[in-house]
């Protein structure tokens, strides 16, 4: 005979209810408080680390964007490049090509090109002899001779400078997009950090008294049944939400808002889980 006591954010423990109510409730009270505090402390450490890493990524992207928006002038870049080439190791070992050898290689390449062009000009397959009519060539319809030819718009070819400028602008836009995403993530992490602090203040001490709420939202009033056997009023294989009893005998759920526990990536795909009837749980509506 077992029940699941649920608390915190997706936390819980299974308990045997074949026992007296008092020790069962005391075990649930201590375990729930320990688990909730551990979860909040661990998540707080993770968020501090995430904020630091996100700040480093943001700084790197901002520096990259600055370099793209303020490039080094070509004259200075050539000077830096030439200076590096002069001090490159092993550069003195290579002898420059002699002028006579360069002219001779260019002459041979030119002669080979002329020979290839002459061969293509004399190719009988490409240039059929005059006087012979090619049967595969269709005759033009005299009625269509005077027809207007379709106007073909000329596509202006971009210069290398224009292509380079377009690529640079596209890279800038991509970096700006990444910066915006990182800034948004950093803001959400700060929100989660503030919510964690609020939850830690809420649970700065162990609750004095707790109760169990069934799936229909009904309290079990365990404090009135400490001497009874727990199985006499608790149903086996049922999930009970742990609640904290306040001074005026009202209660608040012993839970944590999942926003401060989930990662930013998990928030993007998180969907509120409905109950079996397709409606949100009554417990969720009472969450603060």
Short mmCIF file of the C-alpha atoms (twelve columns), coordinates in Angstrom:
data_MODEL
# 
_entry.id   MODEL 
# 
loop_
_atom_site.group_PDB 
_atom_site.id 
_atom_site.type_symbol 
_atom_site.label_atom_id 
_atom_site.label_alt_id 
_atom_site.label_comp_id 
_atom_site.label_asym_id 
_atom_site.label_seq_id 
_atom_site.Cartn_x 
_atom_site.Cartn_y 
_atom_site.Cartn_z 
_atom_site.pdbx_PDB_model_num 
ATOM 1   C CA . UNK A 1   0.000   0.000  0.000    1 
ATOM 2   C CA . UNK A 2   1.781   3.083  -1.295   1 
ATOM 3   C CA . UNK A 3   1.155   6.741  -2.169   1 
ATOM 4   C CA . UNK A 4   3.212   9.361  -3.988   1 
ATOM 5   C CA . UNK A 5   3.723   12.622 -2.114   1 
ATOM 6   C CA . UNK A 6   4.328   15.376 -4.697   1 
ATOM 7   C CA . UNK A 7   6.073   18.714 -3.998   1 
ATOM 8   C CA . UNK A 8   8.532   21.252 -5.385   1 
ATOM 9   C CA . UNK A 9   8.888   21.117 -9.165   1 
ATOM 10  C CA . UNK A 10  8.325   17.597 -10.494  1 
ATOM 11  C CA . UNK A 11  9.604   16.178 -7.219   1 
ATOM 12  C CA . UNK A 12  8.134   13.532 -4.978   1 
ATOM 13  C CA . UNK A 13  8.655   10.396 -2.912   1 
ATOM 14  C CA . UNK A 14  6.780   7.110  -2.548   1 
ATOM 15  C CA . UNK A 15  5.644   6.230  0.976    1 
ATOM 16  C CA . UNK A 16  4.162   3.153  2.576    1 
ATOM 17  C CA . UNK A 17  0.804   4.062  4.175    1 
ATOM 18  C CA . UNK A 18  0.505   0.875  6.204    1 
ATOM 19  C CA . UNK A 19  1.630   2.776  9.306    1 
ATOM 20  C CA . UNK A 20  0.547   5.375  11.831   1 
ATOM 21  C CA . UNK A 21  -0.207  8.797  10.339   1 
ATOM 22  C CA . UNK A 22  2.060   10.890 12.621   1 
ATOM 23  C CA . UNK A 23  5.440   9.375  11.613   1 
ATOM 24  C CA . UNK A 24  4.343   9.269  7.944    1 
ATOM 25  C CA . UNK A 25  3.517   12.991 7.888    1 
ATOM 26  C CA . UNK A 26  6.736   13.867 9.731    1 
ATOM 27  C CA . UNK A 27  8.811   11.904 7.188    1 
ATOM 28  C CA . UNK A 28  7.063   13.663 4.287    1 
ATOM 29  C CA . UNK A 29  7.562   17.092 5.908    1 
ATOM 30  C CA . UNK A 30  11.331  16.683 6.365    1 
ATOM 31  C CA . UNK A 31  12.000  14.993 3.039    1 
ATOM 32  C CA . UNK A 32  9.996   17.534 1.046    1 
ATOM 33  C CA . UNK A 33  11.810  20.468 2.633    1 
ATOM 34  C CA . UNK A 34  15.244  18.917 2.065    1 
ATOM 35  C CA . UNK A 35  14.536  18.115 -1.588   1 
ATOM 36  C CA . UNK A 36  13.096  21.552 -2.360   1 
ATOM 37  C CA . UNK A 37  16.044  23.378 -0.764   1 
ATOM 38  C CA . UNK A 38  18.578  21.209 -2.613   1 
ATOM 39  C CA . UNK A 39  16.842  21.854 -5.914   1 
ATOM 40  C CA . UNK A 40  16.810  25.628 -5.370   1 
ATOM 41  C CA . UNK A 41  20.460  25.757 -4.277   1 
ATOM 42  C CA . UNK A 42  21.718  23.615 -7.163   1 
ATOM 43  C CA . UNK A 43  19.720  25.556 -9.726   1 
ATOM 44  C CA . UNK A 44  21.019  28.841 -8.341   1 
ATOM 45  C CA . UNK A 45  24.606  27.680 -8.852   1 
ATOM 46  C CA . UNK A 46  23.812  26.610 -12.418  1 
ATOM 47  C CA . UNK A 47  22.193  29.952 -13.292  1 
ATOM 48  C CA . UNK A 48  25.178  31.939 -11.987  1 
ATOM 49  C CA . UNK A 49  27.419  29.833 -14.245  1 
ATOM 50  C CA . UNK A 50  25.064  30.243 -17.224  1 
ATOM 51  C CA . UNK A 51  24.981  34.034 -16.773  1 
ATOM 52  C CA . UNK A 52  28.780  34.167 -16.750  1 
ATOM 53  C CA . UNK A 53  29.100  32.003 -19.890  1 
ATOM 54  C CA . UNK A 54  26.386  33.974 -21.679  1 
ATOM 55  C CA . UNK A 55  28.139  37.247 -20.846  1 
ATOM 56  C CA . UNK A 56  31.383  35.922 -22.352  1 
ATOM 57  C CA . UNK A 57  29.601  34.840 -25.537  1 
ATOM 58  C CA . UNK A 58  27.880  38.221 -25.800  1 
ATOM 59  C CA . UNK A 59  31.165  40.078 -25.423  1 
ATOM 60  C CA . UNK A 60  32.821  37.950 -28.123  1 
ATOM 61  C CA . UNK A 61  29.966  38.549 -30.582  1 
ATOM 62  C CA . UNK A 62  29.999  42.301 -29.910  1 
ATOM 63  C CA . UNK A 63  33.742  42.428 -30.613  1 
ATOM 64  C CA . UNK A 64  33.215  40.512 -33.859  1 
ATOM 65  C CA . UNK A 65  30.494  42.939 -34.959  1 
ATOM 66  C CA . UNK A 66  32.763  45.891 -34.162  1 
ATOM 67  C CA . UNK A 67  35.517  44.426 -36.363  1 
ATOM 68  C CA . UNK A 68  33.040  43.897 -39.208  1 
ATOM 69  C CA . UNK A 69  31.672  47.437 -38.928  1 
ATOM 70  C CA . UNK A 70  35.136  48.978 -38.576  1 
ATOM 71  C CA . UNK A 71  37.421  47.013 -40.912  1 
ATOM 72  C CA . UNK A 72  41.141  47.749 -41.208  1 
ATOM 73  C CA . UNK A 73  41.909  50.011 -44.238  1 
ATOM 74  C CA . UNK A 74  43.380  48.128 -47.200  1 
ATOM 75  C CA . UNK A 75  46.618  50.124 -47.112  1 
ATOM 76  C CA . UNK A 76  47.257  49.187 -43.483  1 
ATOM 77  C CA . UNK A 77  46.202  45.600 -44.156  1 
ATOM 78  C CA . UNK A 78  48.703  45.325 -47.043  1 
ATOM 79  C CA . UNK A 79  51.470  46.699 -44.852  1 
ATOM 80  C CA . UNK A 80  50.699  44.159 -42.121  1 
ATOM 81  C CA . UNK A 81  50.516  41.314 -44.661  1 
ATOM 82  C CA . UNK A 82  53.797  42.280 -46.325  1 
ATOM 83  C CA . UNK A 83  55.495  42.591 -42.949  1 
ATOM 84  C CA . UNK A 84  54.336  39.098 -42.010  1 
ATOM 85  C CA . UNK A 85  55.506  37.653 -45.322  1 
ATOM 86  C CA . UNK A 86  58.988  39.114 -44.816  1 
ATOM 87  C CA . UNK A 87  59.430  37.409 -41.469  1 
ATOM 88  C CA . UNK A 88  57.829  34.129 -42.529  1 
ATOM 89  C CA . UNK A 89  60.236  31.227 -41.771  1 
ATOM 90  C CA . UNK A 90  61.771  29.515 -44.792  1 
ATOM 91  C CA . UNK A 91  60.826  32.306 -47.190  1 
ATOM 92  C CA . UNK A 92  64.509  33.052 -48.032  1 
ATOM 93  C CA . UNK A 93  65.124  29.468 -49.231  1 
ATOM 94  C CA . UNK A 94  62.930  29.820 -52.315  1 
ATOM 95  C CA . UNK A 95  64.594  31.366 -55.386  1 
ATOM 96  C CA . UNK A 96  62.384  33.604 -57.542  1 
ATOM 97  C CA . UNK A 97  61.800  32.354 -61.094  1 
ATOM 98  C CA . UNK A 98  64.210  33.713 -63.700  1 
ATOM 99  C CA . UNK A 99  62.810  36.133 -66.329  1 
ATOM 100 C CA . UNK A 100 63.944  33.952 -69.283  1 
ATOM 101 C CA . UNK A 101 62.228  30.836 -67.851  1 
ATOM 102 C CA . UNK A 102 58.982  32.723 -67.267  1 
ATOM 103 C CA . UNK A 103 58.906  34.101 -70.861  1 
ATOM 104 C CA . UNK A 104 59.649  30.671 -72.323  1 
ATOM 105 C CA . UNK A 105 56.802  28.998 -70.381  1 
ATOM 106 C CA . UNK A 106 54.354  31.725 -71.440  1 
ATOM 107 C CA . UNK A 107 55.390  31.316 -75.097  1 
ATOM 108 C CA . UNK A 108 54.801  27.542 -74.982  1 
ATOM 109 C CA . UNK A 109 51.365  28.019 -73.426  1 
ATOM 110 C CA . UNK A 110 50.412  30.554 -76.128  1 
ATOM 111 C CA . UNK A 111 51.529  28.169 -78.941  1 
ATOM 112 C CA . UNK A 112 49.503  25.316 -77.446  1 
ATOM 113 C CA . UNK A 113 46.422  27.531 -77.227  1 
ATOM 114 C CA . UNK A 114 46.742  28.638 -80.888  1 
ATOM 115 C CA . UNK A 115 47.133  25.033 -82.060  1 
ATOM 116 C CA . UNK A 116 43.991  23.998 -80.164  1 
ATOM 117 C CA . UNK A 117 41.956  26.866 -81.668  1 
ATOM 118 C CA . UNK A 118 43.129  25.997 -85.206  1 
ATOM 119 C CA . UNK A 119 42.127  22.359 -84.734  1 
ATOM 120 C CA . UNK A 120 38.629  23.307 -83.537  1 
ATOM 121 C CA . UNK A 121 38.172  25.638 -86.547  1 
ATOM 122 C CA . UNK A 122 38.984  22.842 -89.018  1 
ATOM 123 C CA . UNK A 123 36.803  20.240 -87.332  1 
ATOM 124 C CA . UNK A 124 34.373  18.970 -90.042  1 
ATOM 125 C CA . UNK A 125 31.780  17.879 -87.483  1 
ATOM 126 C CA . UNK A 126 31.371  21.389 -86.113  1 
ATOM 127 C CA . UNK A 127 31.590  23.234 -89.466  1 
ATOM 128 C CA . UNK A 128 29.812  21.245 -92.235  1 
ATOM 129 C CA . UNK A 129 30.977  21.938 -95.834  1 
ATOM 130 C CA . UNK A 130 29.150  24.527 -97.853  1 
ATOM 131 C CA . UNK A 131 26.528  23.384 -100.353 1 
ATOM 132 C CA . UNK A 132 25.148  20.669 -98.106  1 
ATOM 133 C CA . UNK A 133 21.924  21.214 -96.252  1 
ATOM 134 C CA . UNK A 134 21.583  19.899 -92.788  1 
ATOM 135 C CA . UNK A 135 18.313  17.925 -92.581  1 
ATOM 136 C CA . UNK A 136 18.069  18.470 -88.840  1 
ATOM 137 C CA . UNK A 137 17.834  22.252 -89.264  1 
ATOM 138 C CA . UNK A 138 14.203  23.372 -89.294  1 
ATOM 139 C CA . UNK A 139 13.096  25.881 -91.888  1 
ATOM 140 C CA . UNK A 140 11.742  29.131 -90.649  1 
ATOM 141 C CA . UNK A 141 8.076   29.782 -91.177  1 
ATOM 142 C CA . UNK A 142 7.839   32.785 -93.526  1 
ATOM 143 C CA . UNK A 143 4.734   33.921 -91.629  1 
ATOM 144 C CA . UNK A 144 6.739   34.144 -88.450  1 
ATOM 145 C CA . UNK A 145 9.736   35.846 -89.965  1 
ATOM 146 C CA . UNK A 146 8.375   39.269 -89.196  1 
ATOM 147 C CA . UNK A 147 7.309   38.324 -85.634  1 
ATOM 148 C CA . UNK A 148 8.848   40.313 -82.825  1 
ATOM 149 C CA . UNK A 149 11.501  38.570 -80.810  1 
ATOM 150 C CA . UNK A 150 10.906  38.360 -77.048  1 
ATOM 151 C CA . UNK A 151 12.633  41.055 -75.059  1 
ATOM 152 C CA . UNK A 152 15.289  39.589 -72.811  1 
ATOM 153 C CA . UNK A 153 16.289  41.711 -69.876  1 
ATOM 154 C CA . UNK A 154 19.963  41.872 -69.327  1 
ATOM 155 C CA . UNK A 155 21.108  40.697 -65.913  1 
ATOM 156 C CA . UNK A 156 23.696  42.999 -64.547  1 
ATOM 157 C CA . UNK A 157 26.679  41.092 -63.249  1 
ATOM 158 C CA . UNK A 158 27.940  42.219 -59.883  1 
ATOM 159 C CA . UNK A 159 31.505  43.278 -59.527  1 
ATOM 160 C CA . UNK A 160 33.768  41.463 -57.049  1 
ATOM 161 C CA . UNK A 161 33.585  44.511 -54.769  1 
ATOM 162 C CA . UNK A 162 29.763  44.446 -54.771  1 
ATOM 163 C CA . UNK A 163 29.685  40.697 -54.050  1 
ATOM 164 C CA . UNK A 164 32.143  41.197 -51.202  1 
ATOM 165 C CA . UNK A 165 30.006  44.029 -49.776  1 
ATOM 166 C CA . UNK A 166 26.846  41.899 -49.893  1 
ATOM 167 C CA . UNK A 167 28.562  39.024 -48.097  1 
ATOM 168 C CA . UNK A 168 29.831  41.451 -45.457  1 
ATOM 169 C CA . UNK A 169 26.331  42.856 -44.823  1 
ATOM 170 C CA . UNK A 170 24.872  39.341 -44.571  1 
ATOM 171 C CA . UNK A 171 27.524  38.408 -42.011  1 
ATOM 172 C CA . UNK A 172 26.781  41.563 -40.008  1 
ATOM 173 C CA . UNK A 173 23.054  40.780 -39.957  1 
ATOM 174 C CA . UNK A 174 23.760  37.240 -38.753  1 
ATOM 175 C CA . UNK A 175 25.998  38.479 -35.936  1 
ATOM 176 C CA . UNK A 176 23.390  41.097 -34.905  1 
ATOM 177 C CA . UNK A 177 20.763  38.352 -34.769  1 
ATOM 178 C CA . UNK A 178 22.996  36.195 -32.576  1 
ATOM 179 C CA . UNK A 179 23.664  39.155 -30.252  1 
ATOM 180 C CA . UNK A 180 19.915  39.789 -29.866  1 
ATOM 181 C CA . UNK A 181 19.299  36.115 -29.011  1 
ATOM 182 C CA . UNK A 182 22.105  36.053 -26.447  1 
ATOM 183 C CA . UNK A 183 20.866  39.279 -24.827  1 
ATOM 184 C CA . UNK A 184 17.344  37.846 -24.608  1 
ATOM 185 C CA . UNK A 185 18.676  34.688 -22.961  1 
ATOM 186 C CA . UNK A 186 20.711  36.728 -20.480  1 
ATOM 187 C CA . UNK A 187 17.633  38.751 -19.484  1 
ATOM 188 C CA . UNK A 188 15.637  35.573 -18.898  1 
ATOM 189 C CA . UNK A 189 18.420  34.133 -16.773  1 
ATOM 190 C CA . UNK A 190 18.333  37.233 -14.577  1 
ATOM 191 C CA . UNK A 191 14.550  36.818 -14.229  1 
ATOM 192 C CA . UNK A 192 15.010  33.196 -13.180  1 
ATOM 193 C CA . UNK A 193 17.687  34.219 -10.700  1 
ATOM 194 C CA . UNK A 194 15.354  36.740 -9.049   1 
ATOM 195 C CA . UNK A 195 12.557  34.158 -8.855   1 
ATOM 196 C CA . UNK A 196 14.923  31.668 -7.242   1 
ATOM 197 C CA . UNK A 197 15.815  34.193 -4.562   1 
ATOM 198 C CA . UNK A 198 12.124  34.754 -3.892   1 
ATOM 199 C CA . UNK A 199 11.502  31.001 -3.531   1 
ATOM 200 C CA . UNK A 200 14.469  30.600 -1.194   1 
ATOM 201 C CA . UNK A 201 13.095  33.371 1.012    1 
ATOM 202 C CA . UNK A 202 9.715   31.642 0.982    1 
ATOM 203 C CA . UNK A 203 11.282  28.395 2.208    1 
ATOM 204 C CA . UNK A 204 13.900  29.832 4.532    1 
ATOM 205 C CA . UNK A 205 12.671  27.522 7.313    1 
ATOM 206 C CA . UNK A 206 11.036  24.129 7.478    1 
ATOM 207 C CA . UNK A 207 7.205   24.232 7.575    1 
ATOM 208 C CA . UNK A 208 5.724   23.643 11.012   1 
ATOM 209 C CA . UNK A 209 2.715   21.765 9.714    1 
ATOM 210 C CA . UNK A 210 1.708   20.182 6.416    1 
ATOM 211 C CA . UNK A 211 -1.349  18.544 4.909    1 
ATOM 212 C CA . UNK A 212 -2.079  16.336 1.904    1 
ATOM 213 C CA . UNK A 213 -4.349  17.362 -0.987   1 
ATOM 214 C CA . UNK A 214 -5.892  14.720 -3.227   1 
ATOM 215 C CA . UNK A 215 -6.291  14.990 -7.013   1 
ATOM 216 C CA . UNK A 216 -9.762  16.505 -6.619   1 
ATOM 217 C CA . UNK A 217 -8.313  19.350 -4.503   1 
ATOM 218 C CA . UNK A 218 -9.690  18.076 -1.171   1 
ATOM 219 C CA . UNK A 219 -7.659  18.326 2.036    1 
ATOM 220 C CA . UNK A 220 -7.174  15.178 4.120    1 
ATOM 221 C CA . UNK A 221 -6.722  17.044 7.454    1 
ATOM 222 C CA . UNK A 222 -3.969  14.693 8.579    1 
ATOM 223 C CA . UNK A 223 -3.368  16.630 11.836   1 
ATOM 224 C CA . UNK A 224 -6.699  15.309 13.143   1 
ATOM 225 C CA . UNK A 225 -5.718  11.713 12.404   1 
ATOM 226 C CA . UNK A 226 -2.197  11.378 13.803   1 
ATOM 227 C CA . UNK A 227 -3.193  8.373  15.924   1 
ATOM 228 C CA . UNK A 228 -4.978  6.590  13.065   1 
ATOM 229 C CA . UNK A 229 -3.511  4.221  10.544   1 
ATOM 230 C CA . UNK A 230 -2.762  6.179  7.348    1 
ATOM 231 C CA . UNK A 231 -4.284  3.478  5.124    1 
ATOM 232 C CA . UNK A 232 -7.674  4.040  6.779    1 
ATOM 233 C CA . UNK A 233 -8.207  7.387  5.002    1 
ATOM 234 C CA . UNK A 234 -5.524  7.533  2.281    1 
ATOM 235 C CA . UNK A 235 -6.040  5.624  -0.967   1 
ATOM 236 C CA . UNK A 236 -3.233  3.477  -2.272   1 
ATOM 237 C CA . UNK A 237 -1.543  4.327  -5.568   1 
ATOM 238 C CA . UNK A 238 -2.742  7.922  -5.466   1 
ATOM 239 C CA . UNK A 239 -0.714  11.130 -5.880   1 
ATOM 240 C CA . UNK A 240 -1.135  13.573 -2.995   1 
ATOM 241 C CA . UNK A 241 0.116   17.142 -3.215   1 
ATOM 242 C CA . UNK A 242 1.932   18.359 -0.108   1 
ATOM 243 C CA . UNK A 243 0.621   21.664 1.263    1 
ATOM 244 C CA . UNK A 244 1.905   23.998 3.975    1 
ATOM 245 C CA . UNK A 245 -0.612  24.962 6.685    1 
ATOM 246 C CA . UNK A 246 -0.567  28.640 7.642    1 
ATOM 247 C CA . UNK A 247 -1.560  30.302 10.919   1 
ATOM 248 C CA . UNK A 248 -5.174  30.954 9.904    1 
ATOM 249 C CA . UNK A 249 -5.582  27.275 8.941    1 
ATOM 250 C CA . UNK A 250 -5.428  28.118 5.235    1 
ATOM 251 C CA . UNK A 251 -2.777  26.443 3.101    1 
ATOM 252 C CA . UNK A 252 -0.405  27.036 0.222    1 
ATOM 253 C CA . UNK A 253 1.058   24.332 -1.968   1 
ATOM 254 C CA . UNK A 254 4.570   23.209 -1.177   1 
ATOM 255 C CA . UNK A 255 5.740   23.857 -4.737   1 
ATOM 256 C CA . UNK A 256 8.125   25.888 -6.903   1 
ATOM 257 C CA . UNK A 257 7.286   27.874 -10.035  1 
ATOM 258 C CA . UNK A 258 8.891   25.818 -12.786  1 
ATOM 259 C CA . UNK A 259 10.060  28.878 -14.713  1 
ATOM 260 C CA . UNK A 260 13.038  29.375 -12.425  1 
ATOM 261 C CA . UNK A 261 13.982  25.684 -12.614  1 
ATOM 262 C CA . UNK A 262 13.658  25.093 -16.351  1 
ATOM 263 C CA . UNK A 263 16.401  26.132 -18.750  1 
ATOM 264 C CA . UNK A 264 15.769  28.785 -21.405  1 
ATOM 265 C CA . UNK A 265 15.809  26.040 -24.048  1 
ATOM 266 C CA . UNK A 266 13.214  24.012 -22.130  1 
ATOM 267 C CA . UNK A 267 10.935  27.061 -21.872  1 
ATOM 268 C CA . UNK A 268 10.702  27.218 -25.668  1 
ATOM 269 C CA . UNK A 269 9.093   23.762 -25.871  1 
ATOM 270 C CA . UNK A 270 7.332   23.617 -22.491  1 
ATOM 271 C CA . UNK A 271 3.594   22.904 -22.570  1 
ATOM 272 C CA . UNK A 272 1.328   23.017 -19.509  1 
ATOM 273 C CA . UNK A 273 0.287   19.463 -18.743  1 
ATOM 274 C CA . UNK A 274 -3.519  19.044 -18.553  1 
ATOM 275 C CA . UNK A 275 -5.208  16.581 -16.225  1 
ATOM 276 C CA . UNK A 276 -7.127  13.498 -17.356  1 
ATOM 277 C CA . UNK A 277 -10.284 15.531 -18.114  1 
ATOM 278 C CA . UNK A 278 -8.404  17.866 -20.425  1 
ATOM 279 C CA . UNK A 279 -8.469  20.763 -17.939  1 
ATOM 280 C CA . UNK A 280 -5.701  22.280 -15.871  1 
ATOM 281 C CA . UNK A 281 -5.329  20.849 -12.428  1 
ATOM 282 C CA . UNK A 282 -7.070  22.678 -9.597   1 
ATOM 283 C CA . UNK A 283 -3.760  22.615 -7.789   1 
ATOM 284 C CA . UNK A 284 -2.119  24.582 -10.557  1 
ATOM 285 C CA . UNK A 285 -4.722  27.316 -10.244  1 
ATOM 286 C CA . UNK A 286 -3.785  27.869 -6.608   1 
ATOM 287 C CA . UNK A 287 -0.093  28.293 -7.296   1 
ATOM 288 C CA . UNK A 288 1.428   31.610 -6.373   1 
# 
